[in-house]
Amino acid sequence: MFSKVLSAAVLGIDAYIVDVETHFEGGLPKFIVVGLPEGAVKESMERVNAAIKNCGLRFPNKRITVNLAPADIRKEGSAFDLPIAVGILASVGEVSSDRLEDFLILGELSLDGSLRPIRGALPISLLARTTKKKGIIVPQANASEAAISKGVTVYPVKHLLEAVDFLNGGEAIAPFDINIDEVFSQSRNYHTDFSDVKGQEHVKRALEIAAAGGHNILMVGPPGSGKTMLAKRFPSILPDLTLDEALETTKIHSVAGVLPPDRALIGTRPFRSPHHTISDAGLIGGGRIPRPGEVSLANHGVLFLDELPEFKKNVLEVMRQPLEDGRVTISRALLSLTYPAEFMLAAAMNPCPCGFATDPHNDCSCTPPQIQKYLSRVSGPLLDRIDIHIEVPSVQYKDLASEVPGESSASIRERVMQARKLQQKRFIDKKHLFCNARMESKEIRQYCKINQEGHELLKTAITKLGLSARAYDRILKVARTIADIEGSEEIQQEFVGEAIQYRSLDRTLGASY
């Protein structure tokens, strides 16, 4: 006896069809799953057996072989429970085979036959639309996520018996529908706002420039100066996510299993803040079947690294490729996967081990060699990839006591979006460019022309600070962004001067690198 059920699995952030083939034959009762199954897939035999029996359905007392094709790709997760159960029931005549090829079927079974949510419902739903299937059968908890993919009919089920009845042509299941525009609109609200921040106007200015040009930023200041508070509000001044960006971001979070159960779509810029004890695999991604790491979960958003020198050196160095390329490739013996990693890096650090080297109100207990050793934990090549370094002083009492709210995120975001529109117009013929931070040497020479006074100022700064060629490019790109914010086509001398001020660590460590 033979049956075939269509299911799907996720590889990277995209899905592919998996044929769940079931075969019976005589002999001692045995349940075998082949097709490179991982642990959770192998354990499905026990869940399927118990679920079928507890639902009062017939489980064959024979040798059962289940093949997950294509057999040369490793399968993981518990989403194959439902298709395996349906395949077994179809082989013994409990489920009609007439409609099995019309649907993609997924779901994790409890021992009583009820269904639990799975990972990757959105990319699988997008696959169902691409392959023109009549619909997708998923656990009810995944229905809203799967329905984000317009053009595919989503049938939510709560129990194995409900799926069996539906496939046999019994009681119809109402397709789950969702208003994408409404969901997208509701999910675009930020819970933090720059109006909560007291003082630190020059830091807000630096963050506005970073947002307008897509620049990475490093904040240096004593404990309690508001670095983390500012960083958490950084996504709220970035341009709104487009629907395509929201879909890609949601796919990554769904595959990683971190999509909140009450959210069908991520409509705000992600903000990820891993602890400094994170491993390189946790940051970049990894595992036998590579999973997305923090740099991919921050795609189209902000990756915040607090206490930057406390991160392990090898962890920081592996970030250099995704910072440059906007993607990360994870290679293993069996396969190589590429995940998007188009994030903005926001980092924070103290100016010294005790944190009070630049604080006029507290005495620093660190010696110059200790400070130099502490600062040198962040390598020169990584610092060169951070466009803006800004000093964050302690907040003055008059600012703390002020009852006048700061400028709101919405008004700052308006200026940011105006600057981004200028950049989009400038780069309209360059598909790989969308902001100033992504300009290469060719574009820098073309779009970052400065007058003679600006050249003289930049020459003096480069000579005295000993900046690298990459830092020179960073200054020009930041100056281009400042000009865009001010609505100026020409990069004026004062814009260059302000951009130079945002290389504070180069001024501190210029002799070291």
N, C-alpha and C positions, 0 to 999 in steps of 0.2 A: 504494500500500500504506500502511496506517495502523495504528497501535497506540497504546494509552494505558496508562501505568503510573502508579500512585499513589505520590507521595513527599510530603515535607513540608519546610517551612523555618521558621525562627524569626524572629519580629518582636517586638522587646523581649525579654521572657522567656517569651512564649507562642508556640505553634506554629500553623501553618495548613496546610491541604492544598494541595499543588501537583500539578497534572496534567501529567505529562511525555508530551506527544503527539509521535509520530514519523511523518513522511510521506516516502515515496520517490516520485521521478519520473525520467523519462529526462533526458538532457542530460549536460553535462560533470560529472564527479565533483566534488562540493562538499559540505561539511559546515557547516550554518548553525544557530546556536542563537539563538532570539529569545525575547522575554519579559523584557526589561531584565536581561540577564545581566551580572554584574561580571567582573573579570579572571579569577578562578579558574574560574568557570563557563564562560567562553569557551574557556579552555585545556583543558577536559574533552574536547573533540573529539580532541585528540592522544592523551590518555591512553586514551580509550575505543577508539580505532582500534588502538593498539598492543596493548592488553590482549586485545581480541577475536582479533586475528591470532596473538598469542603463545599463546593457548589452543587454537589449531587450529580455531576456529570461523569461519564465513563472514561476512565484512564486505562489504556490497554496494558495488559500484563504480558508484554512482549519485549523483544530487543528493539529499542528505538534509537535511530541515528538522526541527529539534526545537523545539517550542514549550513554554515553561514558563508555565502558566496558574495564577493570574490574571496577565495580562501587564502590569498597571499597577503592580506592586510589584517593586522591585529584588531580584534574587536574588544571593546571594554564597555563597562557600564551595565545597568540593569534594564535598559530600554527594550531588550529583546524578549523579556518575559512574556508579554502579551502576544506578540506574533508567534512565539514558540507554542504557547498554549493553544492559540487558534489553529496552528498547523497540525497539532496532534489531534484536536477535536475534529478538524476537517478530514483527517485520515480515517477516523472511525465513524464518520457520517453524522457527527453531532452538529457540524457547521457546514452549510452549503458552500461549495467551491466556486459557484457562479460569479460572485462579486469580489473575490479575493484579489484579483489583478487590478481592480479599480481604485484601491486605497493603499496608502502607506499606513502601517499599523505600528504603534509604539506604546510602551507603558511598563512600569514596574508593578509586579503583583505582590500584594500581601498574602499571607497564608489563608485568609478568608475569602480571597478573590477580589477584594477592593483594590483600586489602582492608586499608586503613588506618583508624584511628579518625576520628570526626567530632565536631563540636561540637553541643551541644544535644540529645543523645540522650534525656535525661529529659523535657523539655517535649514532644518529639515522641511519646514513649511515652505520656504523659498524653493527648495528642491522639488517639492510636489507641484508647485506652480510651473517651474521650468519644464518638468517632464509631463505636464498636462494630465495629471491624475484627477479623478473625480473628487477626491477629498483625502483628508488625513484624519485618522482616528487616534486621539491622544487623551491622556488623563485630564479630567476637568480642570485641575490646577494649572495646566499648561495651555488652556484654551485661549486666554486673552493674548498670551505671547505669540502663539501660533497664528492667531487671526490678524496680527499686524501685517502679515504677508497678504496683500490684496490679490484676488484672482484664484484663491484656493478655498475650498469649503472645509471648514473645521468642524469635526464631530466630537464633542467632549463626552467621555464616558466615565462613570464612577466605579463600575464593577464589571468583572468578567462576564457575568450573565447578561448584562446590558449590551456588551459588544457582541456576544453570541446571538442574541435576539435580533439585533440590528442587521448583522450579516446574513441571517436566515430570512430577512424580509419581514420581520415582525414589526414591533412598535417602532415608529420612526423617531430618530433623534433630531431635535431642532438644531440646525447649524448655528454655531456661535458667530455672532457678528459684532464688529466693533467699529466705532467711528474714529479713524486714525487721526483726523484733524483735531477732534476734541481731546483725544488722549494725549496727542503731541502738545497741544496748548496747555493742558492741565499739568503736564510733567515738566514744564519749562520754568517753574518757580524756584528761585534760590531762597534758602532759609537764612542766609547771612547777607549783610550789606555793609558797604564802606561807610555809611553814615554812622555806624557804631564806633568807628575808630576815632580816637581823640588825638589831635596833633598829627605829627609825622607827615606833614604835607609834602616834603621833598621825596619821601619814600613812596607816597601815593603817586607822585609824578613819575617816578621811575617805573612803578608797576603799570601805570597807564601807557608809557612808552613801550614796555615789554609786551603788553597785550596788543597794542596797535601794530607792532611789527613782528609778533611771534617770537620774540627774543627770550632766551633763557636768562634767569636772574638769580643772583646770590646776595642775600642780606646778611650783613655782619654787624653784630651788636651785642650788648650785655644781656644777661637774663632779665626777663620782664619788660623788655623794650617793645614788645608787640610783634615780633617777627612771625610767630605762628598765627596770631590773629589776622595779620595782614595777608599771609599766604592762603588761609582758608577762604578769604574773601576774593582772592585773585580770580577764580573762575567766573564770578558774578559780573566782571567787567569785560570778559571775552565776548566776541561776537556770538550770537545765538547759533546753536547747532542747526545745520540743515537736516532735512529728513533722511537723506542718504547717510550723513555722518551719524545720525542717531541710530539708524538700522545697523550700521557696522559696529558701533559701540555696544549696542544691545546684543549682537551676535557674540562678541567676545565675552561679555559678562555671562551670557547664557551657557556658552561652551565651558567656561571656567566654573560654573555652578554658583556664581555669586550674585545672580540677578535676584533682587528682592521679590518675594512671592506676590506682593501686592502691586508690582509695577510691570506693565506689559512692554513699556518702551522707556528708554533712558533719554530724556529730553534736555538734560542739563550737562554741562561740561563735567566729566569725571574729575574727582579730586582724590588722589591716592597718596597716602602718607605712611609708608612702611617704616617699621622700627629699625634702628641702626644695627640690630643683630641679624638682619635678614641675610640669607645666603645669596650667592650669585645666581643659583638656579631659581630662587624665589623672586629675584628681581627681574631676570631676563626671561625665565621660563625654563621648564625642563621636565624630567621624568622619562620613564621607558617609552611611553607615548607622550611626546612633549606637550605640556600644558602652557597656556599663556601666563606670563609673569606680570609683575607690577607695571613694567613699562608698556605692556600691551593693554592692561586694564585701564591705564591712563590715556589710551589713544584718544585723540581729539580733545584732551583735557590737560590737567596739570599733575605732574609727579612732584611731590614735595618731600625733600630729604632734609629733615631737621637734624641738627648736630652733625653736619656733613663730615668733619674730620673723624668722627667716631665710627663711621662705616669702614669695613675692612677694605684694604687697598684693592684687592682683586675684584671686589664687588663694584667699586667705583669705576675701575678700568674697563669692565665689560660693558659699561654704558656708552663708551665712545662710539661704537658702531651705530647703535640706534639713534644717538643724538645727531649723527651726520646723515644717515640714510633714511630715517623715518620708518624703519622696519627692522625686525630681528630674525635671524635665521638660526634655528636650533637643529643641529645635526646629531643623529644617533646611528648606531650600527644598522638598524633596520630601515630608517627613513629620515628625511630631512624636511622640516616644516618651517614656513615663513609666516610670521604674525606681523600685522601692522603695529607700529609704535610711533605714531605721529603725535608726540606729546611735547608739552612745554615743561622744562625743568625749572622749578623754583626750589632753591636751597637756602638753608640758614645755618649760621655757625657763630660761635663766640669769638672774640678777637684774641683770646688767649685761654689756657686751661681753666683758670679761675673765672674768666668771663668779664673782668672789670678793667681791662687794659685801657679802654677808651671811655670809661665812666668817670666823670669828674667828682661824683659823690661817693665813690667807694675806692678804697686803696687796692691796687693790684699786688698780689703776692708772688707773681711769676717773674723769673729771671729772663733776660733777653734770649739766652739759648733755649729755654723752655718754650717761649713764645714762638721762636723760629721753628723749632721742631714740631710744635703743634700745627702751625700754619702749613708746614711742608707736607703734612699728611695728605693734603689735596694736591695732586700732581699738576704741573704746569700745563700739560696737554689737555687735562680736563678743564682747568680754569680758562684756557683759551677758547673752549667751546661754550663758555658762559658769557654772553654778550655784555651783561650789565652786572657790575659789583656795586652795591650801595651800602653805605654805613647807616645803621639804625641806632640813634642815640636813645638814652633814657627819656621817657616822656616827662615834660615839665608839669609841675603841679597846676599851673594856670590852665594848661590844656586839659588835665584830668578833671578839674573842677568846673570847666566850662559847660554850660547847659546848651550851647549852640551846637546842633547836630552837624556832622561833617557832610561833605558832598555825597549824594547818593550814588550807588553803583549804576543806576539807570542813566544818570546824566553823564557819568564818565564813559559808560558803554556807548553812548551816542557819538562821542568824539572818536572813540576807538573804531567804530564801524565806519565813520566817514573816512578815516585814514585807510582802513582796509579797502574801501571802495576805490580810492585812488590807486592803491596797489593792484587791485584786480584789473582796473582799466589799463594800467601800465604793462601788466604781464599778460594781457589778453591773448597774445600769440604764443605764449610759453606755457604749455600744459602742465609742466612739472612745478611751476612757481605759483604760489598763492599769497606769499607775504615776503617782506624784506629779508627776514632772517634766513630764508632758503636760497638767497642769491649766491651764485658761484662767482669766481673771479671775473668771468666774461661779463656777467650782468653788473657786477660792481663797477667795472670800468665804464660800462655804458650808462648806468643810471645814477652813479654817485660822484658826479663831477663837482669839484669845489673850486672856488676862486683862489687867487694868489695869496690873499691874507689867510685863508683857511689852510692852504698848503704850508705856509710858514709856521702857523700855530701847530699843525700836526707834526711837522718835522721836528720842532723843538721838543714836543712831548715824547715822540718816539725815541729821540736821541737821549734825553735825560732819563727816561724810565726804562730804556732797554727792552721795549715791547717786541714781541715776535711778529712775524708777517701775518699770522692768523689774527692777532690782536689788532693789527692795523686794519684788516678787513672788517673786524667787528665794529671798530669805531666808525668807519664809513657807513656801515649798514644802520647803526643806531642813529647817526646823524641824518641819514635819509628818512628814517622814521619820524624823527623830531620835526623835520621839514614837512612831512606829510600831515602831522598833527596840526602844525601851524598853517597849513594850506599853501605852502611855498614850494614852487617847482625847483627853485635854486637852493642848494645847501649853503647857508650863510655861515660866516665865521663863528657867530655865537652858538649855532647848532653843533658845530665841530667841538667848540669848547665845552659845551654841556656833555657831549658824548664822551669826551676824554675824562670828565669827572666821574663817569660810571665805570672806571677801571681802577678802583681804589686798591684792590689787592695787588695789582701790577705795580702800583706806587710803593706798596709795602715790601713786596717780594721781588722787585725788579732786578736786584742783584743776584738772586738765587737761581734764576732760570735762564 
